[in-house]
Amino acid sequence: MSAQVAVEVIQASPVTVEVVEDGGVLVVEIDRPTETEVVELIHPGPQGPASAFYVHNQPVAADTWLINHNLGFRPSVAVYDSGSQKVEADVSHPSVNTASIVFAVPIAGFARLN
């Protein structure tokens, strides 16, 4: 979120401006102000929900894993073999609730989607 505040400078010396918003105070100091100084105030919005994730376990080796994660979006996917070593694979997202992982050879392991 950002807002612009116009500050009218009466005295040409360093100016300190306090902006009170939603119980918080933001202090801005302007070293060499002009007649009218425009200051852009940028602060983060409200905290979003905790990150959603899904872990898929594949105990039987297969060259294609079709994962129904039901996250409602196309997540990033990290793939690991049964020894917890990260492996490369071709990942696609047929829908916002499924992921498809294709390997050159059958592999067992797990995938973390978030």
Residue pairs with C-beta under 8 A, 6 or more apart in sequence:
1 42
1 43
1 44
1 45
2 40
2 41
2 42
2 43
3 21
3 40
3 41
4 38
4 39
4 40
4 41
5 17
5 19
5 38
5 39
5 41
6 36
6 37
6 38
7 15
7 17
7 30
7 33
7 36
7 37
7 38
7 39
8 36
9 15
9 30
9 33
9 34
9 35
9 36
9 37
12 33
14 29
14 30
14 31
14 32
14 33
15 29
15 30
15 33
15 37
16 27
16 28
16 29
16 30
17 27
17 28
17 29
17 30
17 39
18 25
18 26
18 27
19 25
19 26
19 27
19 28
19 41
24 43
26 41
26 43
28 39
28 41
30 37
30 39
51 114
52 71
52 75
52 114
53 71
53 75
53 112
53 113
53 114
54 67
54 69
54 70
54 71
54 75
54 112
54 113
54 114
55 110
55 111
55 112
55 113
56 65
56 67
56 69
56 110
56 111
56 113
57 110
58 65
58 107
58 108
58 109
58 110
58 111
59 82
59 108
60 108
61 106
61 107
61 108
62 103
62 106
62 107
62 108
63 102
63 103
63 104
63 105
63 106
63 107
64 100
64 101
64 102
64 103
65 100
65 101
65 111
66 98
66 99
66 100
67 98
67 99
67 100
67 101
67 111
67 113
68 97
68 98
69 75
69 97
69 98
69 99
69 113
70 97
71 96
71 97
71 113
72 96
72 97
73 96
74 93
74 96
74 99
75 99
75 113
75 114
76 113
76 114
77 91
77 99
77 101
77 111
77 112
77 113
78 86
78 111
78 112
79 86
79 87
79 88
79 89
79 91
79 101
79 109
79 110
79 111
80 86
80 87
80 109
80 110
80 111
80 112
81 87
81 107
81 108
81 109
82 107
82 108
82 109
83 109
84 109
87 103
87 107
87 109
89 101
89 102
89 103
90 101
90 102
90 103
91 99
91 100
91 101
91 102
92 99
92 100
92 102
93 99
93 100
94 100
99 111
99 113
101 111
